[in-house]
Amino acid sequence: MAAAGGLVAASLCACAAVWSQARTKAEAGIVGAICPVLYPLDESSGDRGIHYTFYGNAFFIDEEGYLLTAAHVLSDFRDGGAPHILLRRAEAPPRVVNVEVVATDAQHDIAILRAVPNPFEGKYAIGCLPLGTEKAELGEAVLAAALRPSRLRDPHSFDAPREERSPAEVLQYATTKLEKGQPESEVFLFDHEVERGQSGSPVLSQETEAVLGIVEGQWLRGVSVRSMKTGKSTSNIGAAIPITYALPLLEEKRIPWHEGRRTK
């Protein structure tokens, strides 16, 4: 299972400003809590900002700057490179920000990050997402949300990203090894074809907007799963790590997070 001249510069900066001004902190919403995980390739900004390598997504869970992602998003940083995130700013171009790896859970493919310094104390157009405390139910309506570079093969920090919101349904639970040498772990499958770079992004309840899972990747076992609502079968299936696996790790590290509850 898988689970990657003067006039022009002025125009690009104007586009970046429109992107960064699109949301204030209060209006950031779901996408405002999500940020690309990257490695900068430039030491200084050019006409399109910082050139970078894109790895996936992470999302904020509280105002102290903590984020969650899938641990495999960070796998290419093991040789000494430090992960960064890209954040929107109010009335200014986006900025590349350092993050620390606080903790990882290899069995469940979960990582906790922290942005340094805390961007919630600065002028950033960001927000945070509440976490569900119960497992996603079969047939539940969910939303897979992600940010990916508009130029996936040549990403730069001033380029406006593609905001992706994909409605889906929880189809079933399955077990698999998320990391070589680790015990099997449970994932839930949903009818969304996960694309490159969506790993680490949140899967939310459409009803409460609480995070129910973290995108692991596309389910590649060649199975077809039937929808509980429509009765139709689909083979375009994504896999997500239940967010309930992240809660014990957050509690162990005494990291605060917002709790999302079901309304029923």
N, C-alpha and C positions, 0 to 999 in steps of 0.2 A: 504494500500500500504506500502511495506517495504522500506520503503524509502519512521561486526563483522570483558695426559702425555707430555712430551716435544716435541716429534716428531709430535704428533697430533696438538699441539698448533702452532708449526712452520708452518705446512701445512695450518691451518686455517688462520693464519696471512698472508700467501702468497696469499691465495685466496682473502682475503679482500683487499690486496694491488692491485691485478689485477683488482678487481671491481672498486676501487677508482681511479685507473690510467686510466681507460677506456676512460674517457672524461676529457678534460680541460674545463675551463670556456667557451672558444670560441666554443668548440665542444659539449657542454652539450645538446643542442637540447631540444626536447620536454620532454623526460624522465628526463633530468637534472633539469628541473624546478619543478618536482613532488617529494614529499617526504612523507613517511609514518608518520601518526600521532599516537603517542604511549604514554604509561605510563611505565616508567622504574620500574622493580621489584627488581633490584640489586643496591646496593650503590657503588659497584666497579666492574670492568671488569674481566670476567673469560676467559677461553680458547676460548669461542665463543663470547666474548664481553659481552654486557649488555643484560640480559634477560628482555623481555618486553611484555606488552599486546598491541596488535595491534587493532586500531579502524577504520582506513580508510586513506584517502589521503588528502593532501593540495597541493597547487602549488603557486610558486612565481609569482608576477605580476610586480615587479620593483626591482631596485638595492638598495632600502632602507630596504629591508628585510620583506616586507609585503606579506602576502599570503591570498588566499581565500580557503574556504572549505564549506561543508554543515554543518549547525549548529548542526544537529543531531549527527554528528561525535563526538561532544564534550559533548553529553548529560550525559555520565557516569562520567564526571569530576565535576559535580555539588556538590558533597559531600566533596570537599576540595582538590582533586587531581589536579595537574597542568599538562596540556598537554605539550608534547615534540614532536620534530620531529627528524628524522634520516637523516643526511646529509653525502654525499660522500666528501672525501678530497683527494687532489692530493698527491700521494706518501705516504699515511698513511691510517690506518683503518678508517672506518666511525665513526662518533661521534654523540652522542645524545645531542641535543641542546634545551634549554628552549624556549618556545613561550608564548607571552602574548595574551590574547583575547582582541582585540581592540574594536570591535563592533559586534552586532548580529542583524539580522532581522528575528524574529521568524515566521512571516507570510510567508516569501519566503524561509525560511530555509537556510539562508546565514550567514556566520561568517567571519570576518576579523581577521587575526592573524598577529603578528610581532615577528620575531626571534630576540632574545636578547642574546649576542650582534649581530650586523648585520653581517651575514656570508659573505656578498659580500665584506667585508673589510678584510676577512681572506682567507686562502688557501683552498677553497672549490671548488669542481667541480660541479658548479650549474649554472643555467640560469633562465630566466624569460619568461613568455608567454604574448603576446599582447591580449587585450580583444576586441571582436567584438562590434561594436556600433549599430548593427541592429539585429533583430530577425532572427533566422535560418529559412530558407525557406523550405516549404514542398518539399520533394524529394531531398534535398541537401545532398551531400556526406559528412559524418563526420567521425571522428576518436575518439574513446573512449580510452584514454591512462591511465594506472595506474601502480603502483608499489605495489606488495604484497610480504610478506615473502615467501621464498621457503619452509619453514616449518611453515605453518600457525598455527598449534596447539602448536608449541614450538619455537617462534621466538627469535633470538639473533642478536645483532647489527653487528657482523662480517659476518653473513651469506649473501651471494649474493642474492638479491631479484629477483623475477620474473618480467620482464618487459613485460607489456601487451599492445598491440596496436590492437584494434578491429575496422575494418572498418564497417560502418553502414550507414543507410539512415534515414533522418527525415521523420516520417510517418504522424503524425498529432499533433495537440495541444489538451490538455484536461485540465479540472479544477479539483482541489482536495484540501483538507485541509492537509497541510504539518505539522501542529502542532495543537494538540488538543486545542480547544477554540479560534483558529484564523480564520479569514475569508478565503474563498477559494483563491487559487493561481493557476496561469497557469503553466503548464509544457509542454515540448514537448516530444513525444514518439519516440523512435528510435529502430531499429531491432537489439538489442544486449541484450543477457541474462546477466544481471548484477549479478555478484557473490559477495560473502561475502568479504568485505574489499575494494570494488571499490568505495564506497560512498565518495563524496568530490573530486573526480578526474575530470579533465577537459574533455569536449567533444569539439573537435576542427574541424574547417573547413578543409577538406582535401586539398582545393585549397590554402588557405592563412595561415593555421596553427594558425589562431586567435581563441581564446576560444569563443564558442557560448553557452556553458552551463556547469553546474556542475552536476555530476551524483548524483541523488537523491536515486535511488534504482530500484528494479525490479517492473514492473507494474503488480499488482496482481488481477486485476479485471476480469480476465478470458475472455478477448476479443481477437478477431483476427483482425489484421489490414492488409490491402492490400498495397503492395508496389506500388508507383507511377511509378517506372521504369520497374519492372518485371511483375507486375500484380498479383504476387503470394501473398498469405496470410501467415502471421506468428503470432504465439502466444508468441514467445520469445521476449518480449518487455521491454525495459528499459525506465526509465523516467529521464529527466534532467531539472534542474532549468535554465531558460533562463538567460544568463549572463547580459542581460540588466537590470535585477532587482538589480544587485550588483552595478551598476554605480551610482545611486543616493546616496547610502550609502557611497561609496568612496568619492564622491564629498562633502557630508556633513562633513566627517571627514578630508577633505583636504588631501587625500592620493593620491599620484601620481600613474599612471599606464600607460602602453604603449598601444596605440590605434592601433588596426588592422583593415584595411579597405578592402572592397571587390575590386577585380581587374576589375570587369566589370562596 
